[in-house]
């Protein structure tokens, strides 16, 4: 992991440079759970733009020797309807299947939490697929607890001190 760098994506031009790699990453990462994902490159491209537009500086890419191997998108202004308040939201965290189990997801998650904490949040929320036990276990390992379920999605929260 010595060649891993987490960089913020704050400019549209930077996002544009990475977009084709991030689309490929996203499609690969969700290949086991297509029911939770956009499955066409055009949809993923539009989704990445939506994530960037809502991130307010909280979009980060993991690079290994300058190649994107993962990303996280956060939202510091998310209105949580379950709690009735604004929370720091993690909209997406994606790691290339070939780079999983190497601590990349943990680095990205910590960076996202740090960003949201700097924005003044004490509660971090996210949605995860109800059948995606691997992701749920990852989040639980990092202190997230299950919340309400809505259809095929499970809400999870992390309470910060």
Secondary structure, 3 states (H helix, E strand, C coil): CCCEEEEECCCHHHHHHHHHHHHHHHHHHCCCCHHHCCCCHHHHHHHHHHHHHHHCCCEEEEEECCEEEEEEEEEEEEEECCCCEEEEEEEEEEECHHHCCCCHHHHHHHHHHHHHHHCCCCEEEEEEECCCHHHHHHHHHCCCEEEEEECCEEEEEEECC
